[in-house]
Amino acid sequence: CTVVPSLFVASNPLVKNWCIKDQKSGNLRCLVIHKDIQTKKSLSVEIRWNQQQLKGYLPRIFIKEMTAPNATSDRGIRISGLTFDGSRDGRPVGSLVTRTLFPKLSEGSYSFRHIIKPVSAAIFEIKKQMDQNL
């Protein structure tokens, strides 16, 4: 994996992001973590790439979120709708939930906005197009 530069905008310095490019699939993935344990407020975050950086990629982000009731929780932790709470065989239970987010294109840049809850994380994935004629 290689680190991919992006413009990340968040109003709280305790919201962090890291973006990488998977060398095998070519997909871009960004991890966004809202690690402010003092707030109860969700925040709007924005990730921006110029149009050239996303050439050959589907113009959408697939989002998987990890949430917990608080920073010390050992129950109620969910990863995209799945949890291990109540599992009898070590497999996650629940229904997988992913969201799709479409960008705003402005002045040659794709802008993706998402609301992230406190003490949570999200993985944003932009998939490489398989067929350039899509």
N, CA, C and O atoms as a GROMACS GRO file, in nm:
protein
  536
    1CYS      N    1   0.084  -0.118   0.000
    1CYS     CA    2   0.000   0.000   0.000
    1CYS      C    3   0.088   0.124   0.000
    1CYS      O    4   0.196   0.125   0.058
    2THR      N    5   0.040   0.227  -0.065
    2THR     CA    6   0.110   0.355  -0.065
    2THR      C    7   0.016   0.462  -0.012
    2THR      O    8  -0.106   0.455  -0.030
    3VAL      N    9   0.074   0.561   0.054
    3VAL     CA   10  -0.004   0.672   0.107
    3VAL      C   11  -0.048   0.761  -0.009
    3VAL      O   12   0.031   0.787  -0.101
    4VAL      N   13  -0.173   0.806  -0.005
    4VAL     CA   14  -0.229   0.889  -0.111
    4VAL      C   15  -0.261   1.026  -0.052
    4VAL      O   16  -0.333   1.035   0.048
    5PRO      N   17  -0.208   1.133  -0.112
    5PRO     CA   18  -0.242   1.266  -0.059
    5PRO      C   19  -0.387   1.303  -0.089
    5PRO      O   20  -0.440   1.270  -0.195
    6SER      N   21  -0.448   1.372   0.006
    6SER     CA   22  -0.585   1.422  -0.012
    6SER      C   23  -0.598   1.547   0.072
    6SER      O   24  -0.519   1.569   0.164
    7LEU      N   25  -0.696   1.628   0.043
    7LEU     CA   26  -0.726   1.743   0.128
    7LEU      C   27  -0.835   1.698   0.223
    7LEU      O   28  -0.942   1.655   0.179
    8PHE      N   29  -0.808   1.707   0.353
    8PHE     CA   30  -0.903   1.663   0.455
    8PHE      C   31  -0.943   1.784   0.536
    8PHE      O   32  -0.857   1.858   0.584
    9VAL      N   33  -1.073   1.804   0.552
    9VAL     CA   34  -1.124   1.920   0.625
    9VAL      C   35  -1.214   1.870   0.737
    9VAL      O   36  -1.314   1.802   0.712
   10ALA      N   37  -1.178   1.904   0.862
   10ALA     CA   38  -1.261   1.873   0.978
   10ALA      C   39  -1.246   1.988   1.076
   10ALA      O   40  -1.138   2.045   1.089
   11SER      N   41  -1.353   2.022   1.146
   11SER     CA   42  -1.349   2.136   1.238
   11SER      C   43  -1.289   2.101   1.374
   11SER      O   44  -1.275   2.189   1.459
   12ASN      N   45  -1.254   1.976   1.396
   12ASN     CA   46  -1.199   1.932   1.523
   12ASN      C   47  -1.064   1.866   1.497
   12ASN      O   48  -1.056   1.773   1.417
   13PRO      N   49  -0.957   1.912   1.563
   13PRO     CA   50  -0.825   1.852   1.539
   13PRO      C   51  -0.813   1.707   1.587
   13PRO      O   52  -0.715   1.640   1.555
   14LEU      N   53  -0.911   1.658   1.662
   14LEU     CA   54  -0.909   1.519   1.708
   14LEU      C   55  -0.979   1.425   1.609
   14LEU      O   56  -1.001   1.308   1.640
   15VAL      N   57  -1.015   1.476   1.493
   15VAL     CA   58  -1.064   1.391   1.384
   15VAL      C   59  -0.948   1.378   1.286
   15VAL      O   60  -0.902   1.477   1.230
   16LYS      N   61  -0.903   1.256   1.264
   16LYS     CA   62  -0.783   1.230   1.183
   16LYS      C   63  -0.818   1.144   1.063
   16LYS      O   64  -0.919   1.073   1.064
   17ASN      N   65  -0.735   1.151   0.959
   17ASN     CA   66  -0.755   1.062   0.846
   17ASN      C   67  -0.622   1.018   0.786
   17ASN      O   68  -0.521   1.087   0.795
   18TRP      N   69  -0.625   0.900   0.725
   18TRP     CA   70  -0.512   0.842   0.653
   18TRP      C   71  -0.568   0.777   0.528
   18TRP      O   72  -0.664   0.702   0.536
   19CYS      N   73  -0.508   0.805   0.413
   19CYS     CA   74  -0.554   0.747   0.286
   19CYS      C   75  -0.442   0.665   0.224
   19CYS      O   76  -0.326   0.705   0.226
   20ILE      N   77  -0.478   0.550   0.171
   20ILE     CA   78  -0.382   0.461   0.106
   20ILE      C   79  -0.438   0.412  -0.027
   20ILE      O   80  -0.559   0.417  -0.050
   21LYS      N   81  -0.349   0.364  -0.112
   21LYS     CA   82  -0.388   0.298  -0.236
   21LYS      C   83  -0.344   0.153  -0.225
   21LYS      O   84  -0.226   0.124  -0.204
   22ASP      N   85  -0.440   0.062  -0.240
   22ASP     CA   86  -0.412  -0.081  -0.237
   22ASP      C   87  -0.342  -0.118  -0.368
   22ASP      O   88  -0.398  -0.099  -0.475
   23GLN      N   89  -0.222  -0.169  -0.358
   23GLN     CA   90  -0.143  -0.199  -0.478
   23GLN      C   91  -0.203  -0.313  -0.561
   23GLN      O   92  -0.186  -0.316  -0.683
   24LYS      N   93  -0.271  -0.405  -0.496
   24LYS     CA   94  -0.328  -0.519  -0.570
   24LYS      C   95  -0.454  -0.478  -0.646
   24LYS      O   96  -0.464  -0.503  -0.766
   25SER      N   97  -0.551  -0.416  -0.577
   25SER     CA   98  -0.679  -0.382  -0.641
   25SER      C   99  -0.677  -0.243  -0.705
   25SER      O  100  -0.755  -0.216  -0.797
   26GLY      N  101  -0.588  -0.157  -0.657
   26GLY     CA  102  -0.586  -0.020  -0.705
   26GLY      C  103  -0.686   0.069  -0.634
   26GLY      O  104  -0.690   0.190  -0.658
   27ASN      N  105  -0.768   0.012  -0.545
   27ASN     CA  106  -0.869   0.090  -0.474
   27ASN      C  107  -0.805   0.186  -0.374
   27ASN      O  108  -0.699   0.157  -0.318
   28LEU      N  109  -0.870   0.300  -0.353
   28LEU     CA  110  -0.827   0.397  -0.253
   28LEU      C  111  -0.910   0.375  -0.128
   28LEU      O  112  -1.031   0.354  -0.136
   29ARG      N  113  -0.846   0.380  -0.012
   29ARG     CA  114  -0.918   0.366   0.115
   29ARG      C  115  -0.869   0.474   0.211
   29ARG      O  116  -0.750   0.500   0.223
   30CYS      N  117  -0.965   0.536   0.278
   30CYS     CA  118  -0.933   0.636   0.380
   30CYS      C  119  -0.996   0.593   0.512
   30CYS      O  120  -1.113   0.558   0.518
   31LEU      N  121  -0.916   0.597   0.615
   31LEU     CA  122  -0.965   0.572   0.750
   31LEU      C  123  -0.982   0.708   0.815
   31LEU      O  124  -0.889   0.788   0.819
   32VAL      N  125  -1.101   0.733   0.867
   32VAL     CA  126  -1.130   0.857   0.939
   32VAL      C  127  -1.170   0.818   1.081
   32VAL      O  128  -1.259   0.736   1.101
   33ILE      N  129  -1.102   0.879   1.180
   33ILE     CA  130  -1.129   0.847   1.320
   33ILE      C  131  -1.167   0.975   1.394
   33ILE      O  132  -1.094   1.074   1.390
   34HIS      N  133  -1.281   0.971   1.462
   34HIS     CA  134  -1.325   1.081   1.548
   34HIS      C  135  -1.293   1.038   1.690
   34HIS      O  136  -1.370   0.965   1.753
   35LYS      N  137  -1.178   1.082   1.741
   35LYS     CA  138  -1.132   1.032   1.871
   35LYS      C  139  -1.149   1.130   1.986
   35LYS      O  140  -1.083   1.119   2.089
   36ASP      N  141  -1.238   1.227   1.969
   36ASP     CA  142  -1.266   1.322   2.076
   36ASP      C  143  -1.366   1.261   2.173
   36ASP      O  144  -1.485   1.252   2.142
   37ILE      N  145  -1.319   1.219   2.289
   37ILE     CA  146  -1.406   1.154   2.388
   37ILE      C  147  -1.480   1.255   2.475
   37ILE      O  148  -1.565   1.217   2.556
   38GLN      N  149  -1.448   1.382   2.461
   38GLN     CA  150  -1.510   1.486   2.543
   38GLN      C  151  -1.639   1.542   2.482
   38GLN      O  152  -1.716   1.608   2.552
   39THR      N  153  -1.662   1.518   2.355
   39THR     CA  154  -1.777   1.578   2.287
   39THR      C  155  -1.888   1.476   2.263
   39THR      O  156  -1.864   1.356   2.256
   40LYS      N  157  -2.007   1.527   2.251
   40LYS     CA  158  -2.122   1.444   2.214
   40LYS      C  159  -2.167   1.477   2.072
   40LYS      O  160  -2.262   1.418   2.021
   41LYS      N  161  -2.098   1.574   2.008
   41LYS     CA  162  -2.139   1.622   1.877
   41LYS      C  163  -2.078   1.542   1.763
   41LYS      O  164  -1.960   1.508   1.764
   42SER      N  165  -2.162   1.514   1.665
   42SER     CA  166  -2.114   1.459   1.539
   42SER      C  167  -2.055   1.573   1.458
   42SER      O  168  -2.094   1.689   1.475
   43LEU      N  169  -1.962   1.542   1.370
   43LEU     CA  170  -1.896   1.644   1.290
   43LEU      C  171  -1.906   1.611   1.142
   43LEU      O  172  -1.910   1.494   1.103
   44SER      N  173  -1.910   1.714   1.062
   44SER     CA  174  -1.904   1.698   0.918
   44SER      C  175  -1.756   1.696   0.878
   44SER      O  176  -1.680   1.784   0.918
   45VAL      N  177  -1.717   1.596   0.801
   45VAL     CA  178  -1.580   1.590   0.749
   45VAL      C  179  -1.587   1.592   0.597
   45VAL      O  180  -1.686   1.551   0.538
   46GLU      N  181  -1.481   1.638   0.537
   46GLU     CA  182  -1.475   1.646   0.391
   46GLU      C  183  -1.339   1.595   0.345
   46GLU      O  184  -1.235   1.632   0.399
   47ILE      N  185  -1.342   1.510   0.244
   47ILE     CA  186  -1.220   1.463   0.179
   47ILE      C  187  -1.230   1.508   0.034
   47ILE      O  188  -1.332   1.490  -0.032
   48ARG      N  189  -1.121   1.567  -0.014
   48ARG     CA  190  -1.123   1.623  -0.149
   48ARG      C  191  -1.002   1.575  -0.228
   48ARG      O  192  -0.890   1.574  -0.178
   49TRP      N  193  -1.027   1.535  -0.352
   49TRP     CA  194  -0.922   1.500  -0.447
   49TRP      C  195  -0.946   1.577  -0.575
   49TRP      O  196  -1.060   1.606  -0.611
   50ASN      N  197  -0.838   1.612  -0.645
   50ASN     CA  198  -0.860   1.676  -0.774
   50ASN      C  199  -0.905   1.570  -0.874
   50ASN      O  200  -0.882   1.450  -0.856
   51GLN      N  201  -0.969   1.616  -0.978
   51GLN     CA  202  -1.029   1.527  -1.077
   51GLN      C  203  -0.926   1.434  -1.140
   51GLN      O  204  -0.957   1.318  -1.168
   52GLN      N  205  -0.806   1.482  -1.161
   52GLN     CA  206  -0.700   1.400  -1.222
   52GLN      C  207  -0.661   1.282  -1.132
   52GLN      O  208  -0.634   1.173  -1.181
   53GLN      N  209  -0.657   1.305  -1.000
   53GLN     CA  210  -0.622   1.199  -0.906
   53GLN      C  211  -0.721   1.084  -0.912
   53GLN      O  212  -0.683   0.968  -0.890
   54LEU      N  213  -0.847   1.112  -0.942
   54LEU     CA  214  -0.951   1.008  -0.942
   54LEU      C  215  -0.985   0.959  -1.082
   54LEU      O  216  -1.086   0.892  -1.101
   55LYS      N  217  -0.902   0.992  -1.179
   55LYS     CA  218  -0.926   0.942  -1.314
   55LYS      C  219  -0.915   0.789  -1.312
   55LYS      O  220  -0.817   0.734  -1.262
   56GLY      N  221  -1.015   0.722  -1.366
   56GLY     CA  222  -1.017   0.577  -1.368
   56GLY      C  223  -1.085   0.516  -1.246
   56GLY      O  224  -1.086   0.393  -1.231
   57TYR      N  225  -1.143   0.600  -1.159
   57TYR     CA  226  -1.212   0.551  -1.040
   57TYR      C  227  -1.361   0.578  -1.053
   57TYR      O  228  -1.402   0.672  -1.121
   58LEU      N  229  -1.443   0.495  -0.988
   58LEU     CA  230  -1.587   0.518  -0.984
   58LEU      C  231  -1.612   0.645  -0.903
   58LEU      O  232  -1.552   0.661  -0.796
   59PRO      N  233  -1.696   0.735  -0.949
   59PRO     CA  234  -1.719   0.860  -0.878
   59PRO      C  235  -1.816   0.844  -0.760
   59PRO      O  236  -1.922   0.906  -0.757
   60ARG      N  237  -1.777   0.761  -0.666
   60ARG     CA  238  -1.856   0.740  -0.544
   60ARG      C  239  -1.767   0.678  -0.438
   60ARG      O  240  -1.665   0.616  -0.467
   61ILE      N  241  -1.808   0.696  -0.313
   61ILE     CA  242  -1.737   0.637  -0.200
   61ILE      C  243  -1.830   0.537  -0.133
   61ILE      O  244  -1.948   0.563  -0.114
   62PHE      N  245  -1.774   0.422  -0.098
   62PHE     CA  246  -1.846   0.322  -0.020
   62PHE      C  247  -1.796   0.335   0.124
   62PHE      O  248  -1.675   0.334   0.148
   63ILE      N  249  -1.889   0.349   0.218
   63ILE     CA  250  -1.852   0.378   0.357
   63ILE      C  251  -1.892   0.263   0.448
   63ILE      O  252  -2.004   0.212   0.443
   64LYS      N  253  -1.796   0.222   0.533
   64LYS     CA  254  -1.822   0.127   0.641
   64LYS      C  255  -1.787   0.200   0.770
   64LYS      O  256  -1.681   0.261   0.781
   65GLU      N  257  -1.878   0.193   0.868
   65GLU     CA  258  -1.857   0.265   0.993
   65GLU      C  259  -1.842   0.171   1.111
   65GLU      O  260  -1.904   0.065   1.117
   66MET      N  261  -1.759   0.213   1.207
   66MET     CA  262  -1.744   0.143   1.334
   66MET      C  263  -1.788   0.238   1.443
   66MET      O  264  -1.734   0.348   1.456
   67THR      N  265  -1.886   0.196   1.522
   67THR     CA  266  -1.937   0.281   1.630
   67THR      C  267  -1.937   0.204   1.761
   67THR      O  268  -1.938   0.081   1.764
   68ALA      N  269  -1.937   0.280   1.870
   68ALA     CA  270  -1.945   0.223   2.005
   68ALA      C  271  -2.017   0.324   2.093
   68ALA      O  272  -2.015   0.444   2.064
   69PRO      N  273  -2.082   0.278   2.200
   69PRO     CA  274  -2.150   0.372   2.289
   69PRO      C  275  -2.056   0.475   2.352
   69PRO      O  276  -2.093   0.591   2.370
   70ASN      N  277  -1.933   0.432   2.384
   70ASN     CA  278  -1.833   0.524   2.438
   70ASN      C  279  -1.694   0.463   2.418
   70ASN      O  280  -1.681   0.352   2.367
   71ALA      N  281  -1.592   0.536   2.459
   71ALA     CA  282  -1.453   0.494   2.433
   71ALA      C  283  -1.410   0.370   2.509
   71ALA      O  284  -1.311   0.307   2.471
   72THR      N  285  -1.480   0.334   2.615
   72THR     CA  286  -1.440   0.218   2.695
   72THR      C  287  -1.537   0.100   2.680
   72THR      O  288  -1.531   0.005   2.758
   73SER      N  289  -1.625   0.108   2.584
   73SER     CA  290  -1.727   0.004   2.564
   73SER      C  291  -1.665  -0.130   2.527
   73SER      O  292  -1.571  -0.136   2.448
   74ASP      N  293  -1.720  -0.236   2.584
   74ASP     CA  294  -1.686  -0.371   2.539
   74ASP      C  295  -1.810  -0.441   2.484
   74ASP      O  296  -1.804  -0.558   2.445
   75ARG      N  297  -1.922  -0.369   2.482
   75ARG     CA  298  -2.047  -0.416   2.423
   75ARG      C  299  -2.106  -0.302   2.341
   75ARG      O  300  -2.078  -0.185   2.366
   76GLY      N  301  -2.189  -0.339   2.243
   76GLY     CA  302  -2.253  -0.237   2.161
   76GLY      C  303  -2.163  -0.184   2.051
   76GLY      O  304  -2.194  -0.083   1.987
   77ILE      N  305  -2.052  -0.251   2.028
   77ILE     CA  306  -1.960  -0.212   1.921
   77ILE      C  307  -2.014  -0.270   1.791
   77ILE      O  308  -2.043  -0.389   1.782
   78ARG      N  309  -2.026  -0.185   1.691
   78ARG     CA  310  -2.078  -0.228   1.562
   78ARG      C  311  -1.983  -0.188   1.452
   78ARG      O  312  -1.927  -0.078   1.452
   79ILE      N  313  -1.965  -0.279   1.358
   79ILE     CA  314  -1.885  -0.252   1.238
   79ILE      C  315  -1.978  -0.273   1.120
   79ILE      O  316  -2.010  -0.386   1.084
   80SER      N  317  -2.019  -0.163   1.059
   80SER     CA  318  -2.112  -0.167   0.945
   80SER      C  319  -2.236  -0.251   0.974
   80SER      O  320  -2.279  -0.331   0.891
   81GLY      N  321  -2.292  -0.231   1.093
   81GLY     CA  322  -2.415  -0.302   1.128
   81GLY      C  323  -2.394  -0.438   1.193
   81GLY      O  324  -2.488  -0.496   1.246
   82LEU      N  325  -2.271  -0.489   1.189
   82LEU     CA  326  -2.242  -0.620   1.248
   82LEU      C  327  -2.186  -0.604   1.389
   82LEU      O  328  -2.121  -0.504   1.419
   83THR      N  329  -2.211  -0.703   1.474
   83THR     CA  330  -2.159  -0.703   1.610
   83THR      C  331  -2.128  -0.846   1.651
   83THR      O  332  -2.178  -0.942   1.592
   84PHE      N  333  -2.045  -0.860   1.753
   84PHE     CA  334  -2.019  -0.992   1.810
   84PHE      C  335  -2.103  -1.014   1.935
   84PHE      O  336  -2.102  -1.123   1.992
   85ASP      N  337  -2.177  -0.910   1.978
   85ASP     CA  338  -2.268  -0.924   2.092
   85ASP      C  339  -2.372  -1.030   2.060
   85ASP      O  340  -2.440  -1.021   1.958
   86GLY      N  341  -2.385  -1.130   2.145
   86GLY     CA  342  -2.484  -1.236   2.125
   86GLY      C  343  -2.439  -1.347   2.031
   86GLY      O  344  -2.514  -1.442   2.008
   87SER      N  345  -2.319  -1.337   1.976
   87SER     CA  346  -2.271  -1.444   1.888
   87SER      C  347  -2.237  -1.566   1.971
   87SER      O  348  -2.175  -1.556   2.077
   88ARG      N  349  -2.278  -1.681   1.923
   88ARG     CA  350  -2.249  -1.806   1.994
   88ARG      C  351  -2.134  -1.884   1.932
   88ARG      O  352  -2.080  -1.976   1.992
   89ASP      N  353  -2.097  -1.845   1.808
   89ASP     CA  354  -1.993  -1.921   1.740
   89ASP      C  355  -1.873  -1.835   1.695
   89ASP      O  356  -1.789  -1.880   1.618
   90GLY      N  357  -1.867  -1.710   1.744
   90GLY     CA  358  -1.756  -1.623   1.709
   90GLY      C  359  -1.771  -1.552   1.576
   90GLY      O  360  -1.682  -1.479   1.533
   91ARG      N  361  -1.884  -1.573   1.511
   91ARG     CA  362  -1.912  -1.503   1.385
   91ARG      C  363  -1.997  -1.380   1.415
   91ARG      O  364  -2.081  -1.382   1.505
   92PRO      N  365  -1.976  -1.273   1.340
   92PRO     CA  366  -2.056  -1.153   1.365
   92PRO      C  367  -2.203  -1.177   1.333
   92PRO      O  368  -2.236  -1.256   1.244
   93VAL      N  369  -2.290  -1.109   1.406
   93VAL     CA  370  -2.434  -1.118   1.383
   93VAL      C  371  -2.487  -0.982   1.341
   93VAL      O  372  -2.426  -0.878   1.370
   94GLY      N  373  -2.600  -0.983   1.272
   94GLY     CA  374  -2.660  -0.859   1.224
   94GLY      C  375  -2.655  -0.853   1.073
   94GLY      O  376  -2.617  -0.950   1.007
   95SER      N  377  -2.693  -0.740   1.020
   95SER     CA  378  -2.695  -0.720   0.875
   95SER      C  379  -2.588  -0.619   0.837
   95SER      O  380  -2.576  -0.512   0.897
   96LEU      N  381  -2.509  -0.654   0.736
   96LEU     CA  382  -2.405  -0.566   0.687
   96LEU      C  383  -2.469  -0.443   0.624
   96LEU      O  384  -2.556  -0.454   0.537
   97VAL      N  385  -2.425  -0.326   0.667
   97VAL     CA  386  -2.478  -0.201   0.616
   97VAL      C  387  -2.361  -0.116   0.565
   97VAL      O  388  -2.273  -0.077   0.642
   98THR      N  389  -2.361  -0.089   0.437
   98THR     CA  390  -2.263   0.005   0.382
   98THR      C  391  -2.342   0.118   0.317
   98THR      O  392  -2.453   0.099   0.269
   99ARG      N  393  -2.281   0.234   0.316
   99ARG     CA  394  -2.345   0.350   0.254
   99ARG      C  395  -2.266   0.388   0.131
   99ARG      O  396  -2.146   0.364   0.122
  100THR      N  397  -2.336   0.448   0.037
  100THR     CA  398  -2.271   0.500  -0.083
  100THR      C  399  -2.288   0.651  -0.084
  100THR      O  400  -2.398   0.703  -0.063
  101LEU      N  401  -2.179   0.719  -0.107
  101LEU     CA  402  -2.178   0.864  -0.107
  101LEU      C  403  -2.129   0.914  -0.242
  101LEU      O  404  -2.024   0.871  -0.290
  102PHE      N  405  -2.204   1.004  -0.302
  102PHE     CA  406  -2.165   1.059  -0.431
  102PHE      C  407  -2.102   1.196  -0.412
  102PHE      O  408  -2.146   1.273  -0.326
  103PRO      N  409  -2.000   1.228  -0.490
  103PRO     CA  410  -1.927   1.352  -0.467
  103PRO      C  411  -1.992   1.473  -0.532
  103PRO      O  412  -2.079   1.462  -0.619
  104LYS      N  413  -1.947   1.586  -0.488
  104LYS     CA  414  -1.978   1.711  -0.554
  104LYS      C  415  -1.853   1.746  -0.636
  104LYS      O  416  -1.742   1.744  -0.584
  105LEU      N  417  -1.872   1.777  -0.764
  105LEU     CA  418  -1.760   1.817  -0.849
  105LEU      C  419  -1.764   1.968  -0.864
  105LEU      O  420  -1.861   2.024  -0.914
  106SER      N  421  -1.656   2.032  -0.819
  106SER     CA  422  -1.649   2.177  -0.825
  106SER      C  423  -1.506   2.221  -0.851
  106SER      O  424  -1.414   2.178  -0.782
  107GLU      N  425  -1.488   2.306  -0.949
  107GLU     CA  426  -1.357   2.363  -0.981
  107GLU      C  427  -1.249   2.256  -0.997
  107GLU      O  428  -1.136   2.273  -0.951
  108GLY      N  429  -1.285   2.145  -1.062
  108GLY     CA  430  -1.189   2.039  -1.091
  108GLY      C  431  -1.156   1.947  -0.975
  108GLY      O  432  -1.062   1.868  -0.983
  109SER      N  433  -1.234   1.955  -0.865
  109SER     CA  434  -1.211   1.868  -0.750
  109SER      C  435  -1.338   1.793  -0.712
  109SER      O  436  -1.448   1.848  -0.718
  110TYR      N  437  -1.320   1.667  -0.673
  110TYR     CA  438  -1.429   1.588  -0.616
  110TYR      C  439  -1.427   1.610  -0.466
  110TYR      O  440  -1.323   1.598  -0.402
  111SER      N  441  -1.543   1.641  -0.410
  111SER     CA  442  -1.555   1.666  -0.267
  111SER      C  443  -1.656   1.569  -0.209
  111SER      O  444  -1.770   1.562  -0.255
  112PHE      N  445  -1.615   1.493  -0.107
  112PHE     CA  446  -1.702   1.398  -0.039
  112PHE      C  447  -1.722   1.446   0.105
  112PHE      O  448  -1.625   1.467   0.177
  113ARG      N  449  -1.848   1.463   0.146
  113ARG     CA  450  -1.879   1.504   0.284
  113ARG      C  451  -1.952   1.392   0.356
  113ARG      O  452  -2.033   1.320   0.298
  114HIS      N  453  -1.920   1.379   0.484
  114HIS     CA  454  -1.980   1.272   0.564
  114HIS      C  455  -1.989   1.320   0.709
  114HIS      O  456  -1.900   1.391   0.757
  115ILE      N  457  -2.094   1.281   0.779
  115ILE     CA  458  -2.109   1.311   0.922
  115ILE      C  459  -2.052   1.193   0.999
  115ILE      O  460  -2.090   1.078   0.977
  116ILE      N  461  -1.961   1.223   1.091
  116ILE     CA  462  -1.900   1.117   1.172
  116ILE      C  463  -1.930   1.142   1.319
  116ILE      O  464  -1.914   1.254   1.369
  117LYS      N  465  -1.975   1.037   1.388
  117LYS     CA  466  -2.012   1.046   1.528
  117LYS      C  467  -1.888   1.043   1.616
  117LYS      O  468  -1.784   0.991   1.575
  118PRO      N  469  -1.898   1.098   1.739
  118PRO     CA  470  -1.783   1.091   1.830
  118PRO      C  471  -1.750   0.945   1.864
  118PRO      O  472  -1.838   0.859   1.864
  119VAL      N  473  -1.627   0.919   1.893
  119VAL     CA  474  -1.576   0.787   1.930
  119VAL      C  475  -1.619   0.684   1.824
  119VAL      O  476  -1.674   0.579   1.856
  120SER      N  477  -1.591   0.717   1.701
  120SER     CA  478  -1.623   0.625   1.593
  120SER      C  479  -1.517   0.636   1.484
  120SER      O  480  -1.430   0.723   1.488
  121ALA      N  481  -1.528   0.547   1.388
  121ALA     CA  482  -1.435   0.547   1.275
  121ALA      C  483  -1.513   0.510   1.150
  121ALA      O  484  -1.620   0.448   1.158
  122ALA      N  485  -1.459   0.548   1.036
  122ALA     CA  486  -1.521   0.512   0.909
  122ALA      C  487  -1.412   0.482   0.808
  122ALA      O  488  -1.306   0.544   0.808
  123ILE      N  489  -1.439   0.386   0.724
  123ILE     CA  490  -1.349   0.356   0.612
  123ILE      C  491  -1.421   0.398   0.485
  123ILE      O  492  -1.531   0.350   0.456
  124PHE      N  493  -1.359   0.487   0.411
  124PHE     CA  494  -1.412   0.532   0.282
  124PHE      C  495  -1.333   0.457   0.175
  124PHE      O  496  -1.210   0.456   0.178
  125GLU      N  497  -1.402   0.396   0.082
  125GLU     CA  498  -1.334   0.324  -0.026
  125GLU      C  499  -1.382   0.376  -0.161
  125GLU      O  500  -1.502   0.387  -0.185
  126ILE      N  501  -1.287   0.406  -0.248
  126ILE     CA  502  -1.317   0.445  -0.385
  126ILE      C  503  -1.260   0.335  -0.473
  126ILE      O  504  -1.140   0.308  -0.472
  127LYS      N  505  -1.348   0.272  -0.548
  127LYS     CA  506  -1.306   0.156  -0.628
  127LYS      C  507  -1.260   0.195  -0.767
  127LYS      O  508  -1.315   0.286  -0.830
  128LYS      N  509  -1.159   0.125  -0.811
  128LYS     CA  510  -1.106   0.142  -0.945
  128LYS      C  511  -1.209   0.090  -1.044
  128LYS      O  512  -1.271  -0.014  -1.021
  129GLN      N  513  -1.228   0.163  -1.156
  129GLN     CA  514  -1.319   0.115  -1.259
  129GLN      C  515  -1.258  -0.003  -1.330
  129GLN      O  516  -1.140  -0.001  -1.364
  130MET      N  517  -1.338  -0.105  -1.353
  130MET     CA  518  -1.291  -0.222  -1.426
  130MET      C  519  -1.299  -0.198  -1.575
  130MET      O  520  -1.212  -0.242  -1.651
  131ASP      N  521  -1.403  -0.127  -1.617
  131ASP     CA  522  -1.426  -0.099  -1.758
  131ASP      C  523  -1.424   0.053  -1.777
  131ASP      O  524  -1.512   0.121  -1.724
  132GLN      N  525  -1.329   0.104  -1.849
  132GLN     CA  526  -1.315   0.247  -1.867
  132GLN      C  527  -1.432   0.308  -1.946
  132GLN      O  528  -1.442   0.430  -1.956
  133ASN      N  529  -1.519   0.223  -2.004
  133ASN     CA  530  -1.632   0.274  -2.081
  133ASN      C  531  -1.757   0.296  -1.995
  133ASN      O  532  -1.863   0.331  -2.048
  134LEU      N  533  -1.745   0.277  -1.865
  134LEU     CA  534  -1.863   0.294  -1.777
  134LEU      C  535  -1.906   0.439  -1.773
  134LEU      O  536  -2.003   0.472  -1.705
   0.00000   0.00000   0.00000
